[in-house]
Amino acid sequence: MTIAVERISSSPSGGGQGRGIVVERSVPMAGAVELVLNHPPSAAAIAPGQFFQLAVGAPHTILRRPYSAAWSDPAAGLIGFIFNVVGAGSAWLSARYEGQELDLLGPLGRGFDLEGERPVICVAGGLGVAVFPGVVQALIARGRTVIVLQGARTDSHLLPSNRFQGAEVRLATDDGSAGYRGSVVDLLGNLPPPLRGRVGEGGIDILTCGPTPMLTALIDAARRQEIPLSAIQVALETPMGCGIGTCLGCAAPRAGGGYLLTCQEGPCVRADRIEWSLMMDAFHG
């Protein structure tokens, strides 16, 4: 059987390899660690939504770990990563402290398309929120109206709203400990009146990241509300071994047949490019 995989010859970012210095470690929300690295070339080159392959030194770990940059400060040469501890690799990274070095490869992949004038709704589920501080910062700098819909299991797993300066933030938690009780996807149906009428008209852009079940629920809701899938950009989370299109571990089912490589055609892709009925929930840490 032949599997068609859509690929491009090289990363659009032209990412490189270097060593960054950890300048700050913190715990921004329950179960997550934020590492701030000093690496001016990466801070200057990153586009919101792109990712890096970080080398880890834990026993029996060979592969780098893929993490989207949470934010960057080119003037200060800083770049931030927010991640959950879910396995040996992320556990090793979480134990890095100020002054230690990390080997990073990137930036890699394609980030979000942030150009335009329409209002933007950022829908973040769980750790999918980690990519959005820098995204919101870039959108606000472009003069766009931004609403952040953030969902998590409980209030302790929410990234503080002050990380999204200039945006309106609405919350949802599974247990009702903050904001709406239920799924963050439900918040799409309870937007402010000026925006509510524009949803079905395709008058908004949606950027989203989160676990695959949340993404598929969002796609279903978009179809019910007649939101064009071309107006939705998704930051995909797929297993990645190399991050440069060699290992084929990050193949995602493409609408119309075949597969695309998340590390090159993504991780940020238009939702109409994915065959959502075939998407699987998988990640390695």
Steps between C-alpha positions, in 0.01 A plus 500: 500500500631844409434787742509846347677746727503870420839648576717795410873503445598703803364681801361844406680648799848385407548414868843430646651335804639678806534496875283723715555592864217455748446837669173427682294202611148531637171312541233709324216255565451161663701223338688731263848649494615812317862530393633829367809467284745762387573430134485817287501327156192294591320792664550707185400225257193344661152562358199434727400137471837361393678239710843380609645155550663500846769244583457307825753309706281258693603131497376304197376813321635540150254727325464874548170630633284742296369811675335807355644826623259664745640848436814686406669832574738575211636816664608305809593185309256290704265220409255317728372142503206373706454124525344225709707227663366186333802276446873453547597771251277775637592397856868553415424838345294603801806449720709757312581814697659840454840489339462158338516455124246346266565389145225616267428446132276753328285690457325241288172463314237752405340731753158666498400740225426811709429750224152644450252732664224271625458427871693195620382238746775290656363169633740325738442169674728374776866551418401621154498841664881493509533627143272799546683766707722584204217459249276744688787745539559497124129536420457797735807664346323472163197683640268200489218433747576181695288281725670211678284202597700287743387168642650258751403230749506739796600858578852403611572375147418835335773733380446837676298743289765770541709303252267628228529877533261688271268204441165412655534166684212260566546183702348154520581220744374144520417538870367857485773636728556791261277645233257281310450142618562281199699490181684800363339420163162589651622859544486547123122506528505773766700777336427871542207611276716697252703187429223243530340615176829484316579141590271337246590759238866404506580844639751376756825305507551216748840381620503190715724250675419219740445126531359327195156428658459873565606585146255255346223639723590849381484388137157346560380821667635707212310292249179536700547877521597518131846634574720430195779260595732714289456774764639269771871450549607206715835450672531123475667287766636184341792273598825628349833325488709730284297815433650539152293267282717188508344255747135540382382456859286814492284412199142629534208388280442746219153589375452333163741218577861444592691669779682823575802539722422711804862602547515663158149583380409584859482497788253780420267401218156598374238265640362421156828327410452224761282189482371527855328162506846338481686717751641311796592629844871432552796677658831411656683679780 
